[in-house]
Amino acid sequence: MFEAEIKYLAAGPVAPPGQGLAEAVCRDVYYDSPDGAFAASGRELRLREESGRVTLTCKQPPFDAATGSKEELETRVADGAAMGEILARLGYVPRIAYAKRCRRFRDVSQGLALEIAVVRVDFSSEVFIEIEHLAQSRQDALAALPVIRAYAAGLGLTRECRQAYTDLFLASRAKA
């Protein structure tokens, strides 16, 4: 799937319209090759635990540099600890780990199904708003980005955050 996603910095409280979903905490571990080459190539390998479910995601380099939107391949994993060990035996090492608290909503704009998330990460005091659409093709994902921007503008969101959470995490550690 191609994830068209734009992340915004919230200037104040945001109450997205649409169907509210359960709040969730995601515990993410990003893996890399020992020399950092996998991440340096723009790809990400993430093992996520959320509400007792574990998902392995491989993200390709961004297809849209302005937003960082990426193609993602995902699969559910029956045993997160075993998958972590498999990744280690394949030569990958944990590079980044953080928790992400999300309040999610679903809505439709201009015929596109959107998922909106109000996000807090454990390494920052900022509040982020993610607005995304999952598309079958790169072209459909690119076409969704103006719809996402228009939807965000309707919510009063104007400050796009172009850095990935992994980059924000590394920057926060460099300051510490």
C-alpha positions in Angstrom: 0.0 0.0 0.0 1.1 3.6 -0.6 0.5 5.7 2.5 -0.2 9.4 1.6 0.5 11.0 5.0 1.0 14.6 6.1 2.0 15.3 9.7 1.2 18.6 11.3 2.3 20.3 14.5 -0.8 21.3 16.6 -0.9 24.9 17.7 -3.6 24.1 20.3 -6.3 21.6 21.0 -7.6 19.8 18.0 -10.9 17.9 17.8 -11.0 16.2 14.5 -14.5 15.4 13.1 -15.4 11.9 12.0 -15.8 8.6 13.7 -13.7 8.4 16.9 -11.8 5.2 17.5 -10.3 3.8 20.6 -7.1 5.4 21.9 -4.0 3.3 21.4 -0.4 3.2 22.5 2.1 1.9 19.9 5.4 0.6 21.0 7.7 0.9 18.0 11.2 -0.6 17.5 13.0 0.3 14.3 15.7 -2.0 13.1 18.7 -1.2 11.0 21.9 -2.9 9.7 24.8 -2.5 12.1 26.5 0.0 9.8 23.3 2.1 9.4 23.1 1.5 5.7 19.5 0.2 5.7 18.1 3.4 7.3 20.6 5.6 5.3 19.0 4.2 2.1 15.6 5.8 3.2 14.0 2.5 4.2 12.6 1.6 7.6 12.0 -1.8 9.3 9.6 -1.4 12.2 8.2 -3.9 14.7 5.1 -2.4 16.4 3.1 -3.7 19.4 -0.3 -2.1 19.8 -3.1 -3.5 22.0 -1.5 -6.9 22.1 -1.1 -7.1 18.3 2.3 -7.1 16.7 3.0 -5.9 13.1 6.1 -5.9 11.1 6.4 -3.0 8.5 8.9 -2.4 5.8 8.8 1.1 4.5 10.4 2.1 1.2 12.1 5.4 0.6 9.7 8.3 0.3 7.8 8.7 -3.1 7.0 12.3 -2.1 10.0 14.2 -0.6 7.9 17.1 0.7 5.7 14.9 2.9 7.9 11.8 3.4 5.0 9.6 2.2 6.1 6.0 1.6 5.1 2.7 0.2 4.6 0.3 3.1 4.5 -3.5 3.3 3.0 -4.9 6.5 2.2 -8.2 8.0 0.8 -9.3 11.4 3.2 -11.3 13.6 2.1 -14.0 16.0 5.1 -13.6 18.3 6.9 -10.3 18.6 9.8 -11.6 20.7 10.5 -14.4 18.1 10.3 -11.9 15.3 12.8 -9.7 17.1 15.1 -12.6 17.4 14.7 -13.5 13.7 15.6 -9.9 12.7 18.7 -10.2 15.0 19.7 -13.5 13.4 19.3 -11.8 10.0 21.8 -9.2 11.1 19.5 -6.3 12.0 19.9 -4.4 15.3 17.4 -2.3 17.2 18.2 1.4 16.3 15.3 3.3 17.8 12.5 2.6 20.3 9.7 4.8 21.4 6.1 4.9 22.4 3.4 6.8 20.5 0.0 7.5 22.0 -2.7 8.0 19.4 -6.3 9.2 19.4 -7.6 8.1 16.0 -10.6 9.2 13.9 -11.9 8.2 10.5 -13.5 10.6 8.1 -14.2 11.1 4.4 -13.1 14.1 2.3 -13.7 14.5 -1.4 -14.5 10.8 -1.6 -11.3 9.7 0.1 -11.2 7.7 3.3 -8.9 9.4 5.8 -7.5 8.4 9.1 -6.7 11.2 11.4 -4.5 10.7 14.5 -3.7 13.1 17.4 -0.3 11.8 18.4 2.0 12.3 21.4 5.4 10.6 21.4 7.4 9.9 24.6 10.4 11.9 23.5 8.7 15.2 22.7 6.2 17.6 24.3 4.8 18.5 20.8 1.3 17.3 19.7 1.2 16.0 16.2 -1.8 15.5 13.9 -1.3 12.8 11.2 -3.8 12.7 8.3 -3.4 9.8 6.0 -5.0 7.9 3.1 -4.0 4.4 2.0 -3.8 4.1 -1.7 -3.3 1.2 -4.1 -0.9 3.1 -6.3 1.7 5.8 -6.1 -0.3 8.0 -8.4 -3.4 7.7 -6.3 -1.4 8.5 -3.2 0.1 11.6 -4.8 -3.4 12.7 -5.9 -4.6 12.3 -2.2 -2.0 14.8 -0.8 -3.9 18.0 -2.0 -7.1 16.6 -0.5 -5.3 16.0 2.8 -3.9 19.5 2.8 -7.4 21.0 2.2 -8.9 18.8 5.0 -6.1 20.0 7.3 -6.7 23.6 6.4 -10.3 23.1 7.3 -9.1 22.1 10.8 -6.9 25.1 11.0 -3.7 23.0 10.6 -1.0 24.8 8.7 2.4 23.8 10.2 3.5 20.7 8.4 6.2 18.7 10.1 8.3 17.1 7.4 10.6 15.1 9.7 9.9 11.5 10.4 9.4 10.5 14.0 12.7 8.5 13.7 14.5 11.7 12.7 12.8 13.7 15.5 13.8 11.0 18.0 17.5 11.0 16.9 17.5 14.9 17.0 16.1 14.8 20.6 18.8 12.3 21.7 21.5 14.5 20.1 20.3 17.5 22.2 20.4 15.4 25.4 
